[in-house]
Amino acid sequence: MKKGSLLLMVLSLSTSLYAQTNDFTGSYNGTKPEIAMELLILPGNRFIYSLSYGAVDQLILGNWKVEGQKIFLQEQRDDTEPFVVYGRNNEQLKKGKLFIFREYAQNTGIGFSFTDTFTTDSFKLLNSSTQSYFNHVNRLNVISKPVTSFFLSNPIRGTSGRSAVYNFNPPTEWNEFLLLYDGNTDRELFTASFVLKENVLYSIGPEQNESRFGAKEALPADFDKIYSRAALGRPESISLPDSLDNIHTYHTLKPLKHFISVLHIPETGAYFETKDNDIASPVTDNVNPASNPQKKRTVKKKQ
């Protein structure tokens, strides 16, 4: 055998062995009693990381790279706006504009205004900053004036009074809105590093300490479809049943503009102030309670 051919064979064998010992692609279940976690490291330098604890569910997508014996994960995020708004024309709603807030009550700094033009003193808190309970759904029906525009504000951490403001101008025929809050946009981008030893994945901490995450298992056969579905992001429309199981379609409403401003929001007089108040009290002339056929549900915050 020629010397060059022997060298090539040795190099190929070494490369093959290195790839086998550093093949991170697989499924890893890192679930613990207090948190459910699963990590799919996919071919093509992609990963899906899902975790669930308490009332929080997160699905993180991103890219990975291998350096030496370690793999580094970096989240890739397209959706950066916290407010997700959908709307429709509800023919059964004879008067006003109905705003349905879902999972907002833990975000006690968020303000809401339905003035035609922006003013810094037109906002009120959705939820009281002193509340110890939160509702899953809150309803607000504005009946005394046409609503051509509305604003949502989100306080910027580490600043004094500065808020990110989002302005929405809905089609005139829309009179019911579903407003969701995406808490993922508030957190920093996810990064992590791992090492694989004897088919067990270990996370690497800030002090380079290693903690067992989970054993390597085969990827699901349809992992490409799983990733594609997860990567779709926010849908352009959603269909939901009402209390009579009739299906209604809501269409996305993008903000007209987004800007930073110093707002003057009173600490008292929130739209939803008490644990049983999942329908806004008529605290101003512009607000009346919306009909709510469902039983009120409250969940106590963990102390």
N, C-alpha and C positions, 0 to 999 in steps of 0.2 A: 504494500500500500504506500502510496506517495505520502511524503511528510505533510504536504499541504492538506491532503484529504483527511489525514488523521487529526490534524489540528482543527479542521472544520467540524469534524464529527464530535470532538471533545467540547468545542464551543457550543455546538447545537445541544448536546446533552446537558451542559451546564445551564444553558438558557432555559431548557425544558424543565429541569429540576427546580430552578429558581421560580419559574412561573407557577409550578404546582404548589410550592410552599408559600407563595404570595398571592394566590388566587382568592381574593376576598369575596367574589361574587357569590351570593347566597342569601338565605333568609335567616334572620336572627331574632329570637324572641327574648326580650329583656324584661319581661313582666315581673313586677315585685308586688307585695301585698298592697302597697299604697299607690302604685301607678302601673298602668298597662303600657307597654312599649313594644314596638316591632320595627325592625329595620330591614329593608330590602336593598341590598347592594346589587345593582343591575349591570349587565354589559353596557358598553357605550358610555361609561363614566357617569351613570345616573344613579340616584338613590331616592327611596321613599322612606320617610321616617314618620311613624304615627305614634302618638301618645295620648293617653286619657287619664285624667285624675280629677276627682270631684265633678264639678260642672264644666270642666275645661276639656275640650277635644282639639287637638292640633294635628294637621297633616302638612308635613314639610317635604318639599322637593328640592333637589339640587344636584350638584356635580361632585365627583370625587377624583382624587389623584393619589398615586402611590409614590412615596419617596422612601427608599430603603425598605425597611420592614414595616413601615407605618402607612396607614391610609388616612387621608385628610378629607373631611366632608365640608362643603360650603353651600349654604342655602341660596337658591335663586328665586327671587320673588318678583312677580309682575304686578300684583295688586298692592298698591300703596295707600289707597284711600280707605279710611276706617268706616265710612258711612256707605251702606249698600241700600239703595232705595228702588222699590218697584211700585208700579201704579196700575190702575185699571179704572174703567167706567163701571160703577155699581149702580144699575138701574133701580135697585130697591132702596137706595139711599136718596131720599127726596130732597134733603136740604143739607148744605154744609159740605165740608171736606173732612173725611175721616182719616186720622193718622194712627196706625197701629205700630207700636214700638215693641220689638222683641229683644229680650235679654239686654236691655239698656240700664236696668236699675242699679247694677253694681258700678256704673260709670257716673258717679255723682257730680262730676264737674261739667257734664255736657249741657250746653244751652240750646234753646230752640226759639225761633222767632218766625212769625208769618206775616211780617210787614212787606209792603210792595217794594220798598227800597231799603237798603241797609242803613241802620243807625246803631251806634255802639251801645245804646241804653235800651234797646227793644227786646233783649233776650231775657228769658227766665230759665232757671234750672229745670231740667226734666224731673230730677229726683233730689230730695233733701240730702245734704251732706252729712246729716246726723242720723240718718235712718239705719236701723239694724236688721231690716228685712228687705227682701227684694221680690218683685213679682216677675213672672216670666213674660207676661204680656200686659202692656198698658195702652189704653185707648184715649184719644183726644179728638173731639169733633168740634170744628170751628164753624159756627153757624151764622154769625152776625154780619159777615162781610165776605165778598169773593176773595179767594186766596189765589193770587196770580204768581206768587213767589214765596219761598220759605228758605230759612237758613238754619244750619246746624253748626255748632261750634265745639271744638275740642281743645281743652287747655294744653299748653305746651309745657312739659315738665322743665323745671329749673329756671323758669322765667316768672316775672311778676305781672300777672294779668294778661299776658299775651296768649292768644288762642288762634288756632287754625280754623278758618271760617269757610264753609261750603255753601254755595248758593244754588238752589234748584228752581227751575222754571218749568212746571209741568204743563202738558197739553191741557187746554181749557176743559175738555170733556172728562178728564180724569178726576174722580172725586174720592177715591179710596187709595191709600198708600200703605205699603208694608215697608217698614224701616228696620233694617238689621244693622248690628254693630259687629265689625270684624276686629276682634281684639288682637289678632296676629300682627296687625300693622303697628301696634304699640311697642312690640318687643324688638330687640336687636336681632339681626340676622343670625341664624343658627350656624355654628361652626363646631366641629368635633374632630378628634383624632382617635384612632384605634390601632391595635396590634392583634394579629391572629396567631395563636399558639395552640397547636394540636387540635385544630378545628374549633377552637373556642375564641370568641371575640372579647377583647378587653379594652375598655375605654381608658384613655390616658388623661389624668387630671392635670391641674395647673402646676403641681409639684412633680410632674412626671410619674405620679403613682398610678398603678394599674388597678382597675376594678372590673371584675367579671361582668360582661353584658349578657352573653348568651351563646349557645352552641350553634354551629353552622348546620343549616338544613338546606335541602334543595329548594330552588325557587319555584313558585307556582308556575304551571305550564303557560298560563295566560298573563305573565307578568308585563308583557308589552301593552296589553289592553288595560291592565290595572293602571299603568303609568299614564297612558293616553287619557283615560278618564280623569285621573287626578290632575293632569296638566291642563285640563280645559278651563280651569279658573271659574269665575263667576258666570253663571248662565245668563243669556240675554232675556230669558223669560222663565217663570216658574208657575206651576199649576198646583193649587192647594184646595182642599175641600172646606166647605163652610160647615156650620153646625148641623145642616140637613144632608151633609155628604154630597152636595152639589159642587162640582169642580169649577174653579175660576182661574183664569190665567192672568198673571201680573207681568208687566213688561218693565225692563230696566229703565231707570231714569238717571242719567249721568249728570254730575254737577255742571252748571253753566260756567262757573268760575270758582277759584280757590285762592284765598289770600290770608295774610296774617294781620291781626288787629288787636288792639288793647280794648277789651270789652268791660262794661260796667254792669255786672250781673249781681242782683241782690242775693244774699245768702239765704234769705227766707222767702216763702211764697212760691215754692216749687210747684210744678203741675201735679206731681204725684208725691204726696208728703207722708202718708201713713201706710202701715203694713197692709191694710185692707183696701187701700185706695188704688185699685187697678184701673179705675175709670176716673178721669180728671174731674175734680170738683169745679163748679162754675166760679173760679176765683176772680175772673174778670168778666166784663160784659161780652167778651169775644169768645168765650169758651162755655160749652154746655156738655154735660155727660153724654157719652155715646151709649147706645144700647149694647148690652153684653149678655147674651143668652147663656154663656158658659159660667160654671161655678168659679168663683174667685179662688186662686191658689196662691199661696205664699210659701216661701222657703226661707228659713232662718239662716242668716249668714253664720259661718263658723267664726267663733271668736278667737 
